[in-house]
Amino acid sequence: MSLHPVAANLLKEAAKSGRPNSHLLPIEEARSNFEATFAALPVEDVAATEDLVVPGTRHEIPVRVYRPDVARAIAPLVVYLHGGGWQMGSLDSHDGICRAIANRTGFVILSVEYRRPPEHPFPAAPDDCYAAFVWAVENAEQLGIDPARVALAGDSAGGNLAAAVALRARDQDGPALAGQMLFYPATTFDLELGFDLEFEGLMLFRDEVQWHKDAYFTSPDDALSPQASPLGADLAGLPPTLVITAEYDPIRPQGELFAGKLAEAGVPVQHRRYPGMVHGFAQFPTLFDDANEAVDQAAEFLRERLADG
């Protein structure tokens, strides 16, 4: 299928604007531009949201709790980890997709504001995500969630972090997970393997991905850690997984290779590639019908994995 015409127009307008890509800007300006991209998007109403701080190793971690039904005493929990190349993204940039998933599942969503590089390099982000996940399960009564029905979700860099949390939970005998749902996840920092030059510049540039990598790590060896590159890990024993990818995404191979390796490891895995779509499409439901379909698919997977009994 050809590139979706709305996506093609977005790329054309971005080129005409003359605004430099994120990796050519100071990090604070890049972050501000990223936030502005999503700030104008309409979001769904939910019954209630609550901003909290939860304990990390030596600091507090901001989180946002979404409740689609305040009358429901106990609900399953989905821990959502936002994308943005590790350096960008926030509770606010991914507010819309968290609201949509909450409404379509009926579950509580916990979104995590992990520390970002370059100020806080690896492994700060996976450490924070794992700490918030464990805190949520240990404080199930406070949150009104069922600690036996918990799943992870994330997009792009957040998909990477979700996989890292799942691996750590397995390896450290952490809380049980019923599933993980990954939108176009980053799973390796080997760009020879994980970046398709045919789609260079379609939402992502190779130099941009390298910029994120350079900011994330203080040592080249860090990129080899399973907490950074889950594609290189032993994936046996991970929870059932849904991987959603986009046809015109240059890091599509990372999600699809991960789905294949999960299957080889005996993990129940579903994968769907959305034709004509670009990286990040699921956050734009007003632009792409496929964005709504992808979120519906994610919600259906989560409902199946977290069903009562």
Backbone torsions as a table, in degrees:
resi	resn	phi	psi	omega
1	MET	NA	146.5	177.9
2	SER	-76.2	163.3	177.0
3	LEU	-56.4	133.8	-179.5
4	HIS	-55.5	133.7	-175.5
5	PRO	-60.1	-32.7	177.0
6	VAL	-66.7	-41.4	177.2
7	ALA	-63.9	-42.2	178.4
8	ALA	-60.5	-40.2	179.5
9	ASN	-68.7	-38.6	176.8
10	LEU	-58.9	-43.9	-179.7
11	LEU	-66.7	-38.3	178.6
12	LYS	-64.8	-43.9	179.7
13	GLU	-65.9	-37.6	177.9
14	ALA	-63.1	-40.5	178.6
15	ALA	-66.2	-39.5	-179.7
16	LYS	-68.0	-28.6	-176.9
17	SER	-66.4	-26.1	-179.0
18	GLY	75.2	3.9	-180.0
19	ARG	-73.2	127.0	-178.4
20	PRO	-62.6	150.9	175.8
21	ASN	-66.8	161.0	-173.4
22	SER	-53.3	-41.8	-173.4
23	HIS	-72.0	-5.5	177.8
24	LEU	-102.6	7.0	-175.5
25	LEU	-118.7	158.3	167.7
26	PRO	-58.6	148.1	-171.8
27	ILE	-59.8	-38.5	-178.7
28	GLU	-66.5	-36.4	176.9
29	GLU	-69.4	-39.4	177.1
30	ALA	-61.6	-41.9	178.4
31	ARG	-64.6	-42.4	-179.6
32	SER	-62.4	-42.4	178.1
33	ASN	-64.3	-40.2	179.3
34	PHE	-62.0	-45.5	179.7
35	GLU	-63.5	-40.0	-178.5
36	ALA	-64.0	-31.2	179.3
37	THR	-58.1	-36.6	-174.7
38	PHE	-101.8	-15.4	-174.5
39	ALA	-63.9	-31.0	-175.8
40	ALA	-87.1	-5.2	-177.6
41	LEU	-75.3	139.0	175.2
42	PRO	-66.9	147.6	178.4
43	VAL	-126.5	155.6	178.8
44	GLU	-78.7	151.0	171.2
45	ASP	-77.2	143.3	168.9
46	VAL	-124.3	166.3	-175.9
47	ALA	-63.2	-39.5	-177.5
48	ALA	-161.4	147.6	169.1
49	THR	-129.9	154.6	-179.6
50	GLU	-148.0	126.7	175.4
51	ASP	-93.9	128.5	-178.4
52	LEU	-129.0	167.7	166.0
53	VAL	-123.5	136.2	-178.2
54	VAL	-120.8	154.6	-174.6
55	PRO	-72.7	132.0	169.0
56	GLY	-100.7	-159.7	-178.9
57	THR	-67.0	-48.8	178.2
58	ARG	-139.1	26.7	-176.3
59	HIS	-161.2	175.0	177.5
60	GLU	-104.2	146.8	-177.1
61	ILE	-113.7	118.6	176.0
62	PRO	-69.8	138.4	174.8
63	VAL	-137.6	160.0	175.0
64	ARG	-127.9	130.0	-178.5
65	VAL	-104.9	130.9	178.3
66	TYR	-113.1	129.2	178.8
67	ARG	-122.9	113.3	178.3
68	PRO	-79.3	-15.4	-176.7
69	ASP	-147.8	100.4	-176.7
70	VAL	-72.2	-16.4	180.0
71	ALA	-79.8	-15.2	-178.1
72	ARG	-79.2	119.3	-173.5
73	ALA	-69.4	-46.0	-177.2
74	ILE	-131.5	130.4	-178.8
75	ALA	-134.9	156.9	169.0
76	PRO	-63.2	164.4	-178.3
77	LEU	-123.9	136.4	169.2
78	VAL	-117.5	121.1	175.6
79	VAL	-91.1	117.4	-176.2
80	TYR	-105.5	131.8	-179.2
81	LEU	-117.7	118.8	-171.3
82	HIS	-76.3	154.1	173.9
83	GLY	-90.0	-173.8	-178.4
84	GLY	130.2	22.8	177.2
85	GLY	69.1	24.9	-177.0
86	TRP	69.4	-38.4	-177.1
87	GLN	-81.4	-26.1	-173.6
88	MET	-122.1	179.7	-179.0
89	GLY	88.0	158.4	-173.5
90	SER	-165.2	-180.0	171.5
91	LEU	-57.5	-38.9	-176.1
92	ASP	-74.0	-40.3	-177.3
93	SER	-64.1	-28.1	-178.0
94	HIS	-111.3	19.6	177.8
95	ASP	-60.9	-42.1	-175.8
96	GLY	-64.2	-45.1	-177.1
97	ILE	-70.7	-32.6	176.5
98	CYS	-66.5	-41.3	177.2
99	ARG	-61.9	-43.5	-178.4
100	ALA	-63.7	-43.0	179.8
101	ILE	-66.6	-39.9	177.4
102	ALA	-58.8	-48.1	-177.5
103	ASN	-66.4	-35.8	-174.9
104	ARG	-84.7	-15.3	175.0
105	THR	-103.0	-30.6	-170.6
106	GLY	80.1	12.5	-175.7
107	PHE	-103.8	162.0	171.4
108	VAL	-75.5	136.5	176.0
109	ILE	-114.5	133.5	175.0
110	LEU	-116.7	110.2	178.6
111	SER	-96.3	138.5	-170.4
112	VAL	-113.6	129.8	175.0
113	GLU	-98.5	82.4	-179.0
114	TYR	-75.1	159.3	177.0
115	ARG	-67.8	146.1	-173.6
116	ARG	-118.9	148.5	171.1
117	PRO	-77.9	165.6	2.6
118	PRO	-79.8	-10.7	-179.1
119	GLU	-62.5	-36.6	-176.8
120	HIS	-130.3	87.8	-176.3
121	PRO	-72.0	171.7	175.1
122	PHE	-49.3	136.1	10.8
123	PRO	-102.4	30.5	-176.8
124	ALA	-56.7	-45.2	-176.0
125	ALA	-63.4	-54.0	178.2
126	PRO	-64.2	-31.8	176.4
127	ASP	-61.1	-45.6	-179.2
128	ASP	-65.7	-42.2	-178.8
129	CYS	-63.7	-41.7	179.4
130	TYR	-67.5	-41.9	179.8
131	ALA	-61.5	-41.7	179.9
132	ALA	-67.0	-39.7	177.2
133	PHE	-60.8	-48.4	-179.4
134	VAL	-64.6	-42.6	178.9
135	TRP	-58.3	-43.5	-177.7
136	ALA	-61.5	-44.1	-179.5
137	VAL	-67.3	-40.7	-179.2
138	GLU	-71.0	-19.6	-179.8
139	ASN	-114.8	37.9	-176.5
140	ALA	-58.3	-39.2	-178.1
141	GLU	-64.6	-42.5	178.4
142	GLN	-61.5	-39.1	-177.0
143	LEU	-83.5	-14.9	-176.4
144	GLY	71.0	38.5	-179.1
145	ILE	-122.4	161.0	177.6
146	ASP	-91.0	112.4	-175.8
147	PRO	-67.2	-12.6	178.3
148	ALA	-90.5	-4.2	-179.5
149	ARG	-129.5	83.6	-175.8
150	VAL	-131.8	138.1	176.8
151	ALA	-134.4	162.6	175.9
152	LEU	-109.4	150.6	173.6
153	ALA	-148.4	154.4	177.7
154	GLY	-176.2	163.2	179.7
155	ASP	-126.2	138.5	174.5
156	SER	57.1	-116.7	175.6
157	ALA	-60.9	-31.4	176.3
158	GLY	-68.7	-30.8	173.1
159	GLY	-66.7	-38.0	174.0
160	ASN	-58.8	-45.2	-178.0
161	LEU	-70.1	-34.6	176.1
162	ALA	-62.3	-44.1	177.9
163	ALA	-63.4	-38.1	178.2
164	ALA	-63.4	-42.5	178.8
165	VAL	-64.3	-42.3	179.7
166	ALA	-62.2	-41.6	178.0
167	LEU	-64.8	-41.8	-179.5
168	ARG	-67.8	-39.4	177.8
169	ALA	-61.5	-40.1	177.3
170	ARG	-65.6	-46.7	-171.6
171	ASP	-76.9	-25.5	-177.3
172	GLN	-107.8	16.0	180.0
173	ASP	54.4	45.3	-179.8
174	GLY	-81.3	-171.5	-180.0
175	PRO	-57.9	147.4	-179.2
176	ALA	-71.6	144.4	178.2
177	LEU	-116.8	137.9	178.6
178	ALA	-90.0	-17.5	-179.3
179	GLY	176.4	168.2	171.7
180	GLN	-139.2	138.7	-177.0
181	MET	-121.2	119.5	-171.3
182	LEU	-122.8	118.2	170.8
183	PHE	-87.6	122.9	175.4
184	TYR	31.1	63.0	-172.5
185	PRO	-74.7	148.2	166.2
186	ALA	-84.3	126.4	-175.8
187	THR	-128.8	-5.3	178.8
188	THR	-152.0	152.1	174.1
189	PHE	-104.3	9.7	172.5
190	ASP	-84.3	98.3	-173.6
191	LEU	-75.3	-16.4	172.1
192	GLU	-66.6	-31.5	-179.5
193	LEU	-92.0	-36.7	-165.9
194	GLY	-111.9	17.2	177.4
195	PHE	-138.4	119.8	-178.7
196	ASP	-93.1	108.2	-176.7
197	LEU	-65.4	-16.5	176.6
198	GLU	-59.4	-28.5	-176.2
199	PHE	-111.1	20.6	176.3
200	GLU	-51.6	130.1	176.4
201	GLY	86.9	-5.7	176.2
202	LEU	-87.2	85.3	-175.8
203	MET	78.0	-30.7	-179.3
204	LEU	-133.2	142.1	173.7
205	PHE	-110.5	149.7	178.3
206	ARG	-60.4	-42.5	178.4
207	ASP	-62.3	-31.5	178.2
208	GLU	-67.6	-43.9	177.7
209	VAL	-63.8	-39.3	177.2
210	GLN	-64.1	-37.2	177.3
211	TRP	-60.2	-44.1	177.1
212	HIS	-63.1	-42.6	179.3
213	LYS	-60.8	-45.8	-178.2
214	ASP	-62.6	-34.5	179.8
215	ALA	-76.3	-30.2	-171.4
216	TYR	-75.7	-34.7	-170.8
217	PHE	-111.4	147.2	172.6
218	THR	-101.6	-12.7	178.2
219	SER	-141.8	141.2	177.5
220	PRO	-57.6	-29.1	-180.0
221	ASP	-65.8	-24.5	179.6
222	ASP	-58.3	-35.2	-176.7
223	ALA	-66.0	-17.1	-179.4
224	LEU	-87.1	-12.2	-179.0
225	SER	-65.0	140.2	174.0
226	PRO	-57.7	-25.0	178.0
227	GLN	-73.5	-14.8	176.9
228	ALA	-106.8	-41.3	-176.2
229	SER	-125.2	78.5	-176.4
230	PRO	-62.3	-19.7	178.2
231	LEU	-60.8	-28.8	179.9
232	GLY	-85.9	-0.5	-175.7
233	ALA	-89.6	163.5	166.4
234	ASP	-73.3	118.5	-173.6
235	LEU	-99.0	2.0	-180.0
236	ALA	-60.7	138.9	176.6
237	GLY	87.1	1.4	175.1
238	LEU	-75.0	159.4	-177.5
239	PRO	-73.4	160.8	174.9
240	PRO	-50.6	141.1	-167.3
241	THR	-134.0	140.5	168.2
242	LEU	-111.1	127.4	176.2
243	VAL	-117.5	123.3	176.5
244	ILE	-111.3	128.1	178.6
245	THR	-125.5	168.6	-178.6
246	ALA	-120.9	134.1	-173.8
247	GLU	-56.1	-42.7	-173.8
248	TYR	-99.0	30.2	178.9
249	ASP	-98.5	121.5	-179.4
250	PRO	-64.2	-20.7	175.7
251	ILE	-99.1	16.1	176.3
252	ARG	-53.4	-39.0	179.4
253	PRO	-55.8	-29.5	-177.2
254	GLN	-66.1	-42.4	178.1
255	GLY	-70.0	-39.6	-175.3
256	GLU	-75.0	-36.9	173.5
257	LEU	-63.9	-38.4	178.9
258	PHE	-64.7	-44.1	178.4
259	ALA	-60.6	-42.4	179.1
260	GLY	-64.4	-40.7	-179.7
261	LYS	-70.3	-34.9	174.0
262	LEU	-59.5	-45.8	180.0
263	ALA	-61.5	-43.0	178.4
264	GLU	-61.3	-30.9	-180.0
265	ALA	-83.1	0.8	178.2
266	GLY	86.6	12.1	178.5
267	VAL	-85.6	129.0	174.5
268	PRO	-60.7	122.5	-175.0
269	VAL	-138.7	139.4	171.3
270	GLN	-115.0	140.8	176.4
271	HIS	-137.1	138.1	173.6
272	ARG	-138.3	128.7	174.4
273	ARG	-98.9	125.0	179.9
274	TYR	-89.9	114.5	-176.7
275	PRO	-67.2	143.3	176.7
276	GLY	77.2	-4.2	-173.9
277	MET	-93.7	160.9	-178.3
278	VAL	-118.5	165.7	178.1
279	HIS	-55.3	133.7	177.1
280	GLY	88.5	2.4	-170.4
281	PHE	-61.3	-28.4	-173.5
282	ALA	-66.3	-16.8	178.7
283	GLN	-86.4	4.0	-175.6
284	PHE	-123.4	65.3	-177.0
285	PRO	-67.1	-22.4	178.4
286	THR	-79.9	-13.2	179.7
287	LEU	-101.5	-35.8	-172.5
288	PHE	-125.9	124.2	171.6
289	ASP	-60.1	-33.7	-179.9
290	ASP	-65.0	-24.8	176.3
291	ALA	-64.9	-44.8	176.5
292	ASN	-63.5	-39.8	179.9
293	GLU	-65.6	-39.0	-179.8
294	ALA	-66.5	-41.2	178.4
295	VAL	-67.9	-37.7	174.7
296	ASP	-60.9	-42.8	178.8
297	GLN	-63.3	-43.8	177.9
298	ALA	-60.2	-43.4	-178.9
299	ALA	-65.7	-39.6	178.8
300	GLU	-63.3	-43.0	177.8
301	PHE	-60.3	-45.2	-178.7
302	LEU	-66.1	-40.0	177.1
303	ARG	-61.7	-41.5	179.0
304	GLU	-64.8	-40.9	-176.9
305	ARG	-73.6	-30.0	-173.5
306	LEU	-108.7	17.2	179.2
307	ALA	-61.7	145.5	179.7
308	ASP	-66.9	125.8	177.1
309	GLY	76.8	NA	NA
